[in-house]
C-alpha cells in the first residue's frame, strides 16, 4: 500500500475511534440531561463510528508497528446541545474536508480497499450530521428529539431511522446486516 493512503487510513482510524468513544460519553450525558432519544441516537452513531474505524483498520492488513497519527477531534463534555454541535462540527469536517481528500488520494494511488472504506464512511457521515442537526434543534427548544428505531448497517455504518431497508443504499448489504437501536 502507498504510504500516503496508509497514513490516511491510520489517521481516519484514530478519528473514528475517538468519535466512537466521544459519542458514547455524550450519549451518557444526554441520558443524564433527560434526553433518552438523543442518548439512543448518540449510541447508535457511536456504533457506526466503530464500524468505520474497523473498516479502516482492516484495510491496513498486515502493516504492523508504531506509527504516528494525526487525527483531529472535538474534545470536552458540555451540555447536550454543545455536544450535539460538536457532533455536527466533526461530521461536517469529515464530509467537506477529510474524506473527500482521503478518497481522492486513494483513487489516485489505485488503493481499491481504501477507496471503499473511505466511501462508506463519507457516505454514512452525511446521515450522522443530519441526525445531529435534527436532535440539536429539538434539544435547543427544550425537547427530546422524536426518533423511531435507528438502524445501523454493520458493513458500512449507514444510519437510518425506522425500518432497515431491504438493501443498504451505500454498500448493498441485505436487511439482515442491520443492527437496531430501539
C-alpha positions as CSV (number, residue, x, y, z in Angstrom):
1,X,0.0,0.0,0.0
2,X,1.2,3.5,-0.8
3,X,2.3,5.3,2.4
4,X,0.1,8.4,1.9
5,X,-3.1,6.2,1.7
6,X,-1.9,4.1,4.6
7,X,-1.3,7.3,6.7
8,X,-4.8,8.5,5.8
9,X,-6.3,5.2,6.9
10,X,-4.4,5.4,10.2
11,X,-5.5,9.0,10.7
12,X,-9.1,8.1,9.9
13,X,-8.9,5.1,12.2
14,X,-7.8,7.4,15.0
15,X,-10.5,10.0,14.3
16,X,-13.3,7.4,14.1
17,X,-12.1,5.6,17.3
18,X,-12.2,8.9,19.2
19,X,-15.7,9.7,17.7
20,X,-16.8,6.3,18.8
21,X,-15.8,6.9,22.4
22,X,-16.9,10.6,22.4
23,X,-20.4,9.7,21.2
24,X,-20.7,7.1,23.8
25,X,-19.8,9.6,26.5
26,X,-22.1,12.2,25.0
27,X,-24.9,9.6,25.0
28,X,-24.4,9.1,28.7
29,X,-24.6,12.9,29.2
30,X,-27.8,13.2,27.1
31,X,-29.3,10.4,29.3
32,X,-28.4,12.3,32.4
33,X,-29.8,15.5,31.0
34,X,-33.2,13.8,30.4
35,X,-33.0,13.3,26.6
36,X,-33.3,9.5,26.2
37,X,-33.9,9.6,22.4
38,X,-30.9,11.8,21.9
39,X,-28.9,9.4,24.1
40,X,-30.0,6.5,21.9
41,X,-29.1,8.4,18.8
42,X,-25.6,9.0,20.1
43,X,-25.2,5.4,21.0
44,X,-26.4,4.2,17.5
45,X,-24.0,6.6,15.8
46,X,-21.2,5.6,18.2
47,X,-21.7,2.0,16.8
48,X,-21.5,3.3,13.3
49,X,-18.2,5.1,14.0
50,X,-16.8,1.8,15.4
51,X,-17.7,0.2,12.1
52,X,-15.8,2.9,10.2
53,X,-12.8,2.5,12.4
54,X,-12.8,-1.3,12.0
55,X,-13.1,-0.9,8.2
56,X,-10.1,1.4,8.1
57,X,-8.1,-0.8,10.4
58,X,-8.8,-4.0,8.3
59,X,-7.6,-2.2,5.2
60,X,-4.2,-1.7,6.8
61,X,-4.0,-5.5,6.8
62,X,-0.5,-6.7,7.9
63,X,1.0,-3.2,8.5
64,X,2.4,-3.8,12.0
65,X,4.4,-1.4,14.0
66,X,4.4,2.0,15.6
67,X,3.1,4.9,13.6
68,X,2.2,8.5,14.3
69,X,-1.3,9.5,13.6
70,X,-2.8,13.0,13.1
71,X,-6.4,12.7,14.0
72,X,-8.5,15.8,14.6
73,X,-11.1,15.6,17.3
74,X,-13.7,17.6,19.3
75,X,-12.9,17.4,23.0
76,X,-14.9,18.2,26.1
77,X,-18.1,17.3,27.8
78,X,-20.5,20.2,27.5
79,X,-24.3,20.4,27.7
80,X,-26.2,18.1,25.4
81,X,-26.7,21.0,23.0
82,X,-23.0,21.7,22.9
83,X,-22.2,18.1,22.4
84,X,-24.6,17.9,19.5
85,X,-22.9,20.9,18.0
86,X,-19.6,19.1,18.4
87,X,-21.0,16.2,16.5
88,X,-22.2,18.4,13.8
89,X,-18.8,20.1,13.5
90,X,-16.9,16.9,13.5
91,X,-19.1,15.2,10.9
92,X,-19.1,18.3,8.7
93,X,-15.3,18.4,8.7
94,X,-15.2,14.8,7.7
95,X,-17.8,15.3,4.9
96,X,-16.4,18.5,3.5
97,X,-12.6,18.2,4.1
98,X,-11.2,14.9,5.3
99,X,-12.9,12.1,3.5
100,X,-13.1,13.8,0.1
101,X,-9.3,14.3,0.2
102,X,-8.6,10.8,1.5
103,X,-10.9,9.3,-1.1
104,X,-9.3,11.1,-4.0
105,X,-5.8,10.2,-2.8
106,X,-6.8,6.5,-2.6
107,X,-8.2,6.7,-6.1
108,X,-5.1,8.4,-7.4
109,X,-2.9,5.7,-5.8
110,X,-5.2,2.8,-7.0
111,X,-6.0,1.6,-3.5
112,X,-9.4,0.0,-4.0
113,X,-9.9,-1.2,-0.5
114,X,-9.1,2.2,1.0
115,X,-11.4,3.8,-1.6
116,X,-14.3,1.6,-0.4
117,X,-13.6,2.2,3.3
118,X,-13.4,6.0,2.8
119,X,-16.5,6.0,0.6
120,X,-18.5,4.0,3.1
121,X,-17.5,6.4,5.9
122,X,-18.0,9.6,3.9
123,X,-21.5,8.5,2.7
124,X,-22.7,7.5,6.1
125,X,-21.3,10.5,7.9
126,X,-23.8,12.6,5.9
127,X,-26.7,10.8,7.7
128,X,-25.0,11.3,11.1
129,X,-24.7,15.1,10.6
130,X,-28.4,15.3,9.7
131,X,-29.4,13.3,12.8
132,X,-27.3,15.6,15.0
133,X,-28.8,18.7,13.4
134,X,-32.4,17.3,14.0
135,X,-31.6,16.5,17.6
136,X,-29.9,19.8,18.3
137,X,-33.0,21.7,17.0
138,X,-35.2,19.7,19.4
139,X,-32.8,20.0,22.4
140,X,-32.4,23.7,21.9
141,X,-36.2,24.1,22.1
142,X,-36.2,22.2,25.4
143,X,-37.5,18.9,24.0
144,X,-36.0,15.5,23.3
145,X,-35.8,14.6,19.6
146,X,-38.7,12.4,18.3
147,X,-37.0,9.4,16.9
148,X,-38.1,6.0,15.8
149,X,-35.9,2.9,15.9
150,X,-32.4,3.6,14.4
151,X,-30.8,1.0,12.1
152,X,-27.1,0.8,11.5
153,X,-25.6,-1.2,8.6
154,X,-22.9,-3.4,10.2
155,X,-20.9,-3.4,6.9
156,X,-20.6,0.4,6.2
157,X,-22.2,2.3,9.1
158,X,-25.1,3.7,7.1
159,X,-27.7,5.0,9.6
160,X,-31.4,5.2,9.0
161,X,-34.5,5.9,11.2
162,X,-37.4,3.4,11.1
163,X,-37.2,0.0,9.4
164,X,-34.0,-1.2,7.8
165,X,-34.1,-1.1,4.1
166,X,-34.1,-4.4,2.1
167,X,-30.7,-3.4,0.7
168,X,-28.2,-0.8,2.1
169,X,-28.1,2.2,-0.3
170,X,-24.4,2.6,0.3
171,X,-22.8,-0.9,0.3
172,X,-25.7,-3.1,-0.8
173,X,-25.8,-5.2,2.3
174,X,-29.0,-7.1,3.0
175,X,-31.5,-6.1,5.7
176,X,-30.2,-8.8,8.0
177,X,-26.9,-6.9,8.3
178,X,-28.6,-4.0,10.1
179,X,-28.5,-3.6,13.9
180,X,-31.4,-1.9,15.5
181,X,-31.2,0.7,18.3
182,X,-34.8,0.9,19.6
